[in-house]
Amino acid sequence: MSYDDDANMEYIENRPFDEIDVGDHAELVRTLTAQDIDAFAVVSGDVNPSHVDQEFAQGDIFHRVIAHGMWGGALISNVLGTRLPGPGTIYLNQSLKFLKPVGVGDTVTVRVTVVGKDVEKKRLTLDCLCSIGEGEPVITGQAEVIAPDKKIRRPRVAMPDLVMHRKGATFDRLLAAAQEAPPLSTAIVHPCDKTSLEGAILTRDLDLVAPILVGPRARIEATAREAGFDLTGFEIIDTPHSHASAERAVELVRQGRARALMKGALHTDEIMSAAVSKTKGLRSERRMSHIYVMDVPTYPKPLLITDAAINIAPDLQTKADIVQNAIDLARAIGIETPKVAILSAVETITPRLQSTVEAGALCKMADRGQITGGLLDGPLAFDNAISMRAVASKGIISEVAGQADILVAPDLEAGNMIAKQLMYLAGAEAAGIVLGAQVPIMLTSRADDSRTRVASAAIAALFNQATRP
């Protein structure tokens, strides 16, 4: 008799010893994915490069990434514990012989067949076979179990969702793309602490930027000595204090010597005051705004959030510039047609809630060509913007809802809280820049580590490459 139960059944049920005959069998079919390999490596701790390192595996004996041998053994355990005999089974012994590797995309059929019964001890002996293709064996073996002596039928337990996320993978892809462009000439504004100076050195060593250090020479050199950094080859422009550093860095841009700014050990308002000066700043026809590029473990793609740092309570025209800046950045980092969700507390236009009215107006502006390059929808509540489940439950029909690339917050407070919650509650990594000036401004926090500064530099380099004449 065959017990090839559907793994998606609502209940899980066993086969007591007395109901099982020699020759009975059960099987399951599973196609190996890269995520299966990663999950098994995480749980077992087995990070043998044959399983997790594509470059290494290409030069290994099998010339491809292969599954851990015990992944197949775990599938045998699955059949024994859930199908034949099923719940209540006690594993006593298992022999396995590994005949051939299993690679990503291989479909494995796992079959256990009863070949012996010990009535006195309630034990079963089962032949175990894992095969691929037209029945080619990859694992063979034999199991000995104690079968349950009574019927068990239980609701199938809903297991938690497994989210596999390689920390930094999104930013690593951006870094690789940015390194294909020439280094971006960048004025590093007041790099007078270890973190900002290390960021300048690291981004130079990665061929992302060609840095010009702008700040008090004595303090920069003292910081380098204390940290053990070598400043050989760096251009240093000496300034007396942080305000002068910001003004001189902006002047370098106006002279064409720098194509970007990176904030060092000074307050945000100092560098932005110099940048927004009406006479000596870096204003353009568009309002400046800040965009976070976030790598969120529970979201399947990069997520841009704006504005969380510059515009406190933007009006409609400012929001239009905020949206356009974000679209331009999204396209520069490889999102061909960004999906833009204009956020509010609800998904319907409500005159008493100004953010919903402005969301509707922004969408109409996009229809009329006043905002270009992306798909806009709004107002959308946060859940409707990023969750297809929420979209389905509310019956929303939209090309943007549930799959947004860009979240446009109604004001700075909301944007800042969304970004910080994702960082501290969801483990998101964040990098960001200010756009709308004549050049991108890497507005990193003094608390940001060098990795964040590298990611911000990569984003700025990609934007510069995409927008340069």
N, C-alpha and C positions, 0 to 999 in steps of 0.2 A: 504494500500500500504506500502511496506517496503522500507526504505531508508538506507540500510546497505552499505554505501559508503566505498570504499577502502581508508584507511587513507594515502596511498602512492600515490594517484592520483596527477597529476600535478596541477590541479585546485581545489579550494574549492568553493562550490556552495550552496546556500540556497534554502528553500522552502517557498515562500511567503504565507501569511495567506490564500489567496483565493485558493491556490493549495492544501491545507491541509484538510483532512477529518478526522472525528472521526474514530479511529481504525488504522490510519496510525502509523507506528512505525519505529524505527531505533535502531541499536545496534552496539556495538564494543566488541571485545574480547581481554583481556590483561592478561598475566601471570605475577604474582608478582615476582619481583627479589629483592635481598638484596640491589641492587643499587637504586631501586625505593624507598625503605624505607629510605635509607641514604639521597637521594635527597630531599624527602619530609621533613625529619627532619631538613636538612640544611636550606631550604627555609622558613619553618614555625617556626623554633626555638624550636619545640617540641621534646625534647630529653628524653622523658619518657623512663626509662630503659626497659620497656616492649617491646619497639620497636628497641632499639639500643644496648642493653647489653645482649649478649647471655647467660652469666652465670646467670644473674638475671632472665631472661625470663624462663630458665629451671626450676627454683623454683617457678615461678608464677603460677597463676591458669590455664593458657593454656599450660604451659610446652614447649613453643617455642616462638621465636620472631614472632610478629604479625604486620600487617600493621596498620598505623594510621587509625581510622575510617573515617576521612575526605579524605583519599586517594580515597576510593570508591566514596565519594561525588564529588571529583574532576573529576572522570571519568564520572559521570552523567553530570556534567557541560560541559565536553568535547563533549559529544553527542549532547547536546542542542545547544552548540555554534558553532559546526562545521558540524552537519548533519541534525538535525530536531529540530527547524526550520533552524538553521545554522546562517551564518553571518548576523548581524543586529538584532539578538535576544537580548531582554532586560530581564534580570532575575528579577522577582518581589518577589517570595517567594519559599521556599524549605523546606519541612518537610522530616525528615529521621528517620528511626527506625533501629537500629543495632541489628541484630538477632544472628550473629555468626562471630567469628574472621576470618580473611583471613591471611594465612601464606605464607612464601616464597615457590614458586612452585605451588601455587593454581592458576588455570586459572579462571578468572572472566569474565562472560558475563554480559554486561551492556545494558539494554533495556529500552527505553522510549516509551510510547504508548499514543497517543492523546485520552483523554476521555471526553473532553469538549471544546466548542468554544464559545467565546463571540464576536459576529459579531460587535457589536457597539464599543467595546473597543479594538478590534483586539487582544484579549487575548486567550491563550490556557492553558488548564489544562492537565497535562501529568502524568500518573502513571510511577513511576521509580522503577526499579528492578535490583539489582545486585545478581547474582547467581553463584554457583560453581558446579562442578561435573555434575550430571544429572538434573540440574535445582534447586538445593537446595538454597533457598533464604538466603542471608547474609545481605542485606540491602534492605529495601522497603521505599517508600515515594511518595510524590507528589510534582510536581513543577508547578508554575504559571509563565508564561512569556508573554511578548508582542512580537508577531511575526512580522517580517518585512513585509512591504506592497508592496515591489517591489523586482524584481529579482536582485541578486548580484552574480557575478561570478568573482573570483579573482585568480591570480596565487598563489599557495600555498607558503607561505613564508618559505624559508629555515632557520631553526633555528640553532643557534650555537651549536657545539658539546659540550656535557656535560661531563667533565672529573671529575670523582669521585676519590679522592685520600685521603687516610688516612695518614696524615703526620706521618712519623716515622714507618709506619707499616713494611717496609722491614727490618729496623734495629731492630725492636722489635722481629721479627722472628729470626734474627741472634743471638740476645742476649739470647733468650730462648734456642736455640740450644747450644750456648757456655756454658751456665750455667750447662749443663749436664756433662761437663768435669771438672776435678780437676782444681783449680785455677792455673793460669800460673805464675810461678815465674818470676818477672819482675823488672828490675832495672829502677827506675824513675830518670832520669838524670837531676839534678839541679832543683828540684821543689821549687823554691824560690819566686813564686808569687801565688796569691790566686787561679787562674784558674788551674794551673798545680797541685797544692797540692790538690785542691778539686777533680780533676780528679783521682788522686791516691786513695783518700779516697772512692770515689764513686765506682770505679771499684773493690776495695777490698770488700766493703759492698755488692756488687752484685755478689760476688764469682767468678769474672772473673780473677783477678790477686792476687798473693801474693806479695805485693810490698816491695821493698827495696829502701829506699830514699837515694840517693847519692848526697851530696852537703854540703855546709857550714852549720853545725848544728845550729849555732846561728841564721842565716838568716831564715832557715826553721822553727825553733821554734818561731821566732818573727812573721813570716807570719801567722803561725797557731794561735798565740795569738790574732793578729789583726782581723783575720777572724772568731775567735771563734771555731776553729777546735780542736778536741781532738786527739792527736797523740799517745795515749796509745796503746801499742802493736806493734807500728811500729819500724822496725829496721832502724836506721839512720847511714850511713857511712859518717863520716866527711871528707870534702875536702876543700881546700882553695879557689878555684875559679872554674869557669865553665869548663875551659879546663881540669883541674884535675878531675872534676866530670865525664866528658865524658870518659876519659882514665880509671878511676877506674870502671865505669860501664861496659866498654868493658872487663876489666880484670875479673870482676865477671862472665861474660859469659864464658870466656876462662877457668875459674876454675870450671865451671859447676854449679855455685850457682844461675845463672839467665838464663832463657830460652827465654827472650825477653827484648828489650829496649823500654822505652817510653820517648820521648823528653819532657823536661820541659821548664824552662825559660832561654833558651840559643839559640844561632843561629844555624841554620841547619848545616852550614859548620863545626861548632865545633864538633858536635856529629858524623857527617859523616867522618870528618878527622880522628877521632879516630877509626871509624869502618873500614875504608879502608886502614889503615896502613899496610904496607907490612910485618912488623915484629911483631906487637902487635895487629893487627886488627882482623876483623871477615870475611876476604875474604873466598870465596868458589871457586869452579871451574866455577861458573856462575857469570856473571856481575850483580851488584846490580841495581835494578830499582824500581820506585815508581808506585803504582797502586791505583787509586781512585776507591772506590766502591760507586756508586751514586744511590740515590733513586730519580728518576725524575718523577714528577707528571704526565707528559704526555707520559710516556713510561711504558709498562705493566710489566716490570720485572727489576731487578737490572742491572745496566749498569756499566761495568768496563772500565776505561780510563787510558791509559799508553803511554808513560812516561811523566809526567808533572812536575817533580821536580828534577830529578837526572841527566839524560844523555842529554846533550844539543843538540848535532848533532850526533846521534848514527850511526855507520857503520852497515853493513849487519850482522856481527856476533853478535854485541851488540843487534841489533833488534831481532835476533833469541832468545837471552837470555831474552829480554824484553817480547817477546811473550810467552815463556815457563813459565816465572814467573807468568804471568797473568793467563794462563791456569791452573797452579797448584793452584792458589788462588781461581779461579772460581770453580774448582772441590771441594776444601775444604769447600766452603760455600754452596755446594749443587747443583751446575750446573753440571750435569753428563757429558755432551759432549758440552763444550762451543763453541759457534759460534764466530769466530774471524774475524773481518773486518780490513784489512790493508788499512789505509786511504791515500788518495792523493787528488789532485784537480779534477781528472778525473777517469773514470773507465776502461780506456784502457792503455796498456803499451806504453809509449812514451819515446824513448831514451833520448830526451832532458830534461825529467823530471825524475831525478834520483829516486825519491820516488816510481814511478810506476815500474821501473825496479827492485828495491829491493823488492817491494810487490810481484811481480811475482816470484822472487827467493825464498822468504819465503814460498810461497805456494808450490813450488817444493821441498823445504827442508822438508816440512810436508809430501809430497807424499813419500819421501825417508826415512821417519822415523827419521829425524834429529830434528823434533819438534813433540811432541806426546801429545795425550789426547784431542785434539780439532779439529774442522773443520775450515780451513782457506780459505779465499777468498780475492782477491785484485789484482790490486788496486780497491778501491771503494771510490767514493766521499761520503761525510758525509750523504747526503740525501739518497743515495742508500744503505747505511749501516743500516739506522734505519727506513726507510719509505717504506712500501709495495706499496704505491701509486706511489712513485718515481720509484721503481723497475718495476712496471707494465708499466709505461709510457715510459720507456727506453727499455723494452723487455729483461731485464736481467734474465737469468736463473741461479739460485744459491741457495744452501742450507743455505747460510749465509746472503745474501743481504736482507735488510729490517727487519731483526730479529736478529741482532748481540747482543751477550752478552758482547763482548769485542771490544773496539775501540783502535787500535794501531795507534798513531799519528806519522807522519813522523819525527817530531823533538819536542824538549821540548816546544818551543814557541807555536806551534800549539796545543799540548796537554794541555798546561796550559790555553790557551784561550778557548778551547772547554769546559774544566771543569768549569772555572770561568763564562763563559756565561750561562751554565746550572744552576749554583748556583744563579746568580744574575738576570737573565732574565726569567728563568723557575721555580724558587723556589726549585731547587734540594737540597737535603741534601747530604753531602759528608763525607766519612771517608776514611782513606787510610793508607797503610803501605808500607815499603820498604822490598822487598824480594831479594834473591840472596846472602845475608849474611848467616852466620851460624845460625842466629836466626832472626825472624821478628823484624823490627824496626818500632815503631809507631811514624811516623814523623808528629805529629800534629803541626799546627800553633799556635803561641802564641795568636792569635785572636780567635782560636776555643773555643767553649763553652764545658762544661762538657759532654753534650750529644754526641758531636763528638768524644770526647776521649773515652767514653764508647763504641761507635760503633767500633772505631778502636781497642779497647781492645778485643771486641767480635770477630772481624775478625782475629786478631792475635791468639787468643785462639783456634779458629776453625782450623786455618792453622797448628798450633802446634799439635793439636790432630790428624789431618789427616796425618801428615808427620813424627810423632815420630816413632822410631823403635818399 
